[in-house]
Amino acid sequence: MAPDASDALAVRQKVEQFLNAARTGNLDLLKNLSGQLDEGKGLATTVADIKDANKRGALHFAAREGKTEVCKYLLEDLKLDVDAKDEDGETPLIHAARQGHTGTAKYLLECGANPAIPSDFGATALHHSAGLGEIELLRILLSKGVDVDSQSDAGTPLMWAAGLGQEDAVKVLLEHHASHNAETDDNVTPLVSAVAADSLACLELLIQAGAKVNISAGGATPLHIAAHNGSLEIIKCLLKAGADPNATEEGEKPIQVAAASGNRQAIEILFPLTSKVETIPNWTVDGILEYMQSEHNKEQEETRNSKEVNVPKETTLPKQDLHEVTPEAKKKAAEAKSRGDDAYKRKDYHMAVDAYTQATDFDPTDATLLSNRSLCWMRLGQAEHALADAKACRTLRPDWSKACYREGAALRLLQRFEEAANSFYEGVMLDPENKELVNAFREAVEAGRKFHGSDQEKS
């Protein structure tokens, strides 16, 4: 028993050293360790099978750190799969693009990497290059015919670029006819993303392209968002482009949002253009500010009181023994999951839910099934069901960042923004490099501030 345990520990240590060699670019050590770990299967098979807990292999780590020479050895000498996916469906190309390693990404493309493959979040290398403003890689990917409007859970590449203030990337994407009015499920557009990011340059480019300025996203127009942020130049730009200062969202006009946030200069800009709100007795800049601040304080008190009596619902897992799943049951679960995956690709979400439910009945230990079904419920607008599945998923796999994302997305749809931000933040702590989670956390915090007039969630 003792020697076996010792041998297993030694192998694990060598595996860790091997993956770290790929990460640091130590090619000699990587070759040496791969030879030590080979048990007669051949180097290529041995190296392809060595993965961490997230199913990331040497090629993923080398690409993520921009170690092109290691990538060359793995692809040219060992003939590894250039499009191998990790647990989140991310290829080496996506890893390289996320970190801005353009040279490594170009090499992977030369080796036949498919730039259109999305992660399980829907993000491609194009999304990441747009978000980082890596123009050279962006142009190369577009020249490969990648869909310029491909949708991720956090929107199109143009939304990523606008939401991260990447002016040059916005220009390139618009030159390639990216849809300036593309929307996410909750009506976020590139223009909304630019306003939320406080990027005047991106906003002006989108307006020139014909982006709508009066769209309502998640309960607020772009002018509401700018008024809350106190972004004076953006407010002026939106008004010049035809934004309606009298549009009401959640019963409030932009001037009321500005006042609730204490943005006096924004009130002064909006005041001459806003028709009187009858519930505000003193229709002056000072009167509006005083009234809305008073109302804001009342809302905060009511929110605090409601939280004291709010008891969250419990999420329970299937009552089966989670440790007794037979090989036959796992096989049937895999078949049902395959049917669910096919149905999801066809956008037949009801059928996908049915298939994933069958799969979960066979194998209640597979958190992936709950994650997939949660996404289907989201697509069907069933946020409560989506949240229940996401919570059950997190119970099964508390250290999985995707489960945090699913939970946050469902909470966001329910307009429980503070809780959504917490879920996204927990995901970021598990996977700090995940741009989808980082963006989702930022947007949830901003949405919470907008609806509740609170800066407490800001970090």
N, C-alpha and C positions, 0 to 999 in steps of 0.2 A: 504493500500500500504506500509506504513512505517514498520508495524510489519513483513510483508512478507519479505521485503528487509532485515530487521534485522535478521530474522530467517535464510534466505539464507546465510547471511554473517557468522552467527554462525556455520552453517553446514560446510561451506568451511573451516573455521578455524579448526574445529574438524578433517576434512579430512586431512588437512596439518599436524596437530599434530599426527594423526594416522600413516601417511606414515613416518613421522620423527621418531616415536617410533619404527617402523620396521627398519629404517635405523640405529638408535642408539642402538638397541637391548633391548629397554625398554619393556619387555613382559607384565608386569603388566599394564602399561599405555595403551598398544595396546589392551589388552583384555577389559579394562574399556571403552575405546573409541569405540571399535567395538560394545559393548552393547548399548552405547548411540546412535550410528548411525543406529542401526537396527530398521527398521520400520515394523517389522512383517514378513520379508522375511526369517528370520533365519540367524544366524551368518555366516555360510559358504557362503551363497549367498551374503550377505551384504559385507563381506570382499573381496570376489572375484570381486565385482563390483566397489570397491573403487580403482581408478586409477588416475594418474596425467595426464597432457596434452599429454605426450608421451606414454600413455597407459601402464605405468609401475605400477604394483601393489605392495602390501606389500612383496610378495615373491621375486620380482625382487630386491627391495631395501635391504631386509635382506640378500639375496645371494650376492649382490654386495659389501656389507660391511662385509661379513663373519660372520653374526649373525646366527650361526647354530641352537641355541635354538629357535629362532623365526621361523626359517624354519621348525623345528620339530613340533611346535604347529600348524603352518599353514597346514602342510602336514598330520600329524598324527591325529590331533584332528578335523581339519576342512575339511580335504580331498580335499584341493585345487589341481588344475591341475599343476603337477610338470613341465610340458612343456608349460605353458602359454607363449604366445609371446607378446612383446610390439610392438610399432609402427614400429620399425625397424626389426621386426621378430626375436628379441633376446630373448632367454629363460633365466630363472634364472641360469641355468648351464653356459651359455655363460658369464653372468655377473660375476659369481663367478670366472670363469677361467681367465677372462680379468684382474681381480684384484689380481690374484695369491692366492686366498683363496682355497688351495688344500683340506683342511679338509671339508669345506662346499661343495665343488664340489664332493668329495667322498660320502658325505651323500646324496646329490641329486641323484647321480648315484645309490646308494643303494635303493633309493625310486623309481627307475625306469625311471629316466631322460634319454631321448634319446640323446646320444652324437653326433649323426650324423646330427641333425637338424642344418642347417646353418641359419645365419642371412640373411637379404635381400641383404647384401653385399657379401654373400657367405661364410662368415667366421664361422667356428665352434669353439667349445671349444679347439679342437686340434690346430688350428691356434694360438690361444691366449697363450696356454701353451707352444707352440714352440717358440713364439716370446719372452716370458718372461723367457724361460729357466727353467720352472718348470718341472723338470725331473720326479719326482714321479707321478704327474698328467699326464704327457705325456705318461708314460708307462701304466698307468691304462687305459687311453683312447684308446691306441693302442690295449690293451688286449681285449677291447670291440668290436674289429673288425671295428673301424672307418676307412674310406678310407684314407690312408696315403697321397694320392695325390689329395685330394679334392681341387678344385679350388675356391678361393675367387676372388673378383675383384682385390685384391692385390697379387694374386698368391697362391701357395701351402704352406702348413706348413713348408716345407723345405726352401722355399724362405723367409718366415718370419724369421725363425731361422737364416739363413745365413745373411739376410739383417739387423739383429739386433745383429750380432756378437755372437750368442749363440752357442759356440763350442760344448758343451755337448749335446745340443738338436740336432744339426746337426749329431753327432755321432749316437744317438739313432734312429733318423729317417732313416739314411742310413742303420743301422742294420736291420731296418724293411722294407728295399727295397724301400724306397722313390725314385722316379725318379730324378736322379741328372741332367737330361737334360730337365725336364718339362719346358714349356714356357707359358708366358702370351700372350695376344693378340698382344702386341708390342715386343714380342721376349725376354722379360726379363727371365733369368734363375736363378737358385740358385747361380751359379758361378758369374753371373753379379751382383746379389744382394750382395754377399760377397765382391766383388771388390769395389762396390759403398760404402759399409759400412767400407771399409779399414780394413777388418778382414783377416789377413794372416792365422790364424789358421783354419778358416772355408774354406778359399780358398784351402789350402793344403789338407784338408779332401775331398773336392769335386774333386780335381784333381786326388787324389788316387782312387776315386770311378769311374773315367773315364769321368768326365764332360768335355764338349767341351770348348776349350779356344779361339776359333776363331769365335764364333757366333757374329752376328751383332744385337744389341738390340737398337732400337730407333735411329739408325743412328751412332752407335759407337760400336767398339769391346771392350772387357774388357781391352785390352792394351791401347786403347784410353782413357778410363775412368781413369785408373791408372796414365797415363801420365799427364792428366789434373790435377789430385789430387796431383801429385808429390810423389806418394807412392812408394818409391824406392824398398823396399823389395818385394812388390807385383809385381812390374815391373819385377824384377829378377825372381821371382817365375813363372810368366806367360811365360817369354821368355824360361826358362828352360823346361817348359811343352810344348813348341812348338808354342807359340803365334807368329804370323807373324808381324814383325816390319814394313813391307812394305805394310800392308793392308791399303787401303784408304777408308775413310768414309767422305762423304761431300767434297770429293776432297783433303782430308788431311791425312797425315800419323801421327802415334802417336808422332813422334818427333816434328812435326809442332804444334800439340796440346800442347805438353809440353812447347814449346817455347812461344806460344801465352799466356800461363798461367804464364810464367816467371819461370818455374821450370828447372833451369840450370843443376842440378845434374841428373835429368831425361834425359835431352838431352845428357849428357855425357855418360850415360849407353846405350842409343839407337843409338848414332852416329856411332859406328863401325859396327853396324848391318843393318843400313838403307842405301839403295841406294840413290844416289843423286837426289834431286828434281830440275829439270832444271830451274824452275822459280825463285829459290833462287840463286842469283849471286855469293855469297861468301859462299861456302859450308864448313864452319867451325862451331864449336860450337857457337862462338861469332857472326858469320855472320847469322846463322839460327835464333838465339835469336833476333838480331837486326831487321832482315827482318820481322819476324812474329809479333814482338811487333808493328812495323810500320803498318802492315796490320791490326792488331787488333784494333789499334786506328782509322784507316779509317772506319772499319766496325762499330765501336761504333758511329762515327759521322753520317754515313749513316742511322743507326738504329734510332738515335735521330731525324734526318730529316724526315724519313718516318713516325714516330709516330706523327709528327706535322700535317701531312695531312691525317692521317688515321681516318676516321669517322666510328665508329662501327655501324653495322646494328641494327635497332630497332627490338625488338621482340614484336609481338602483340598477344593478346589473342583473342579467338573467339568473334565475334561481338554481340553474344547473351547477354541478360541481365543476369549477373552472379547470380542474387538473385532470379531468377524465375525458379527453377528446380522442377518440379512436382514429387510427389511420384512415379508415373508411369514411368517417365523418369529415375529416380534414379534406379528403379528396372531393367529397360532395360539396363542401364549402367552397373549394377552389373553383369547381364547375359553376356554382351559382354566382360566385364573384365575377367570373369571366362573362357570364350573361349580363350582370349588372354593369360591367365596364363597357360592354358593347352598347347597351341601352343608353348609357350616359353619353357616349360619343354621338349617338343619334339624337340626343337631346330629349329622349323619352324618359323623363325623370321619374314618372310614376312607375314604369316598368323596372327602372333601375332600383328604386326603393324596394319593390317587391323582391327582386333578386338578392339584394344585399340583406334583406330580412331573412330570407331562406338561408343564406350563407351564415348569418349570425346564429340562427337556430342550430345549425350543425356545429359551428365552432365559435362559442361565445368568448374565447380567449383572444381572438384576432381583433386588435384595436383598429386596424386598417379598415375593416368592414364598417365600423361605427363612424370613422372619419369620412368614408365615402358616402355613407347614407346621410350624414349630417350635411354634406355639401349638396346632395340632391334635395333635401328638405329646404335648404337655402334657395336653391334655384326655383323651387315651387312657392317660395314666400312663406313657408311654414317655420317661422323663427323659433317657436317654442319647441317643436319637434327637433329642430336642428340643434338647439341648445342642450336638450336632454341627451342626444347622442354624443355631442361633444364632451359633455361632463362625464358620461360613461367611458368615453374614449380616454380621457385624462386619468380616470380612476385606474384603468388597465395599464396605461403607460404615462405616468406622471412626468417623466423626463423627455417627452416627445414634443418638440416645438410645434409641430403641425397640429397637435391636439389643442395647444394653447391658441393657435390661430383660428381653428374652427370655433372654439368657444367664444373668442373675441368677436368674430364675424357675426355670430348669432346674437350676441349681446348688443352689438352695434345696430343690427336690424331692429332690435326691440327698443332702441334708443336708450339703453342703459349704458351710457357712454363711459361713466367712471369705472364700472365693472369691466367693460370691454377694454379700456386702457390698461387695467390691471392684468387682464389675461394676455394681451399683446406684450406687455412689459415682461411678464414671466417667460413668454416665448423668446423674447430678445435676450434675456439672461441665459437661456439654454443655448441659443444660437445667435450670438451677437452679429454675425456677418450677414444674417438674413435680411435683405433690404425690404422684402414684402412685410415682414413683421415690424421693422423699424418705421416704415411709412405708415402702416396701419396704426401703430401706437401713437405716432404724432397726430394723425388725423382724428383719432378717437379723443385725444386730449383736447384738440382744437374744437371738436364738435361739442364736447362736454362744457367747455368754457362758453361756447356760443349759446347753448340752450339754458345753462344754469347761471351764467354770469359769474363763474367761479374760476379763480386762478389756482385753486388748491391742487389740481391735478398736474400742474405744470412741473416738469422736472428738468 
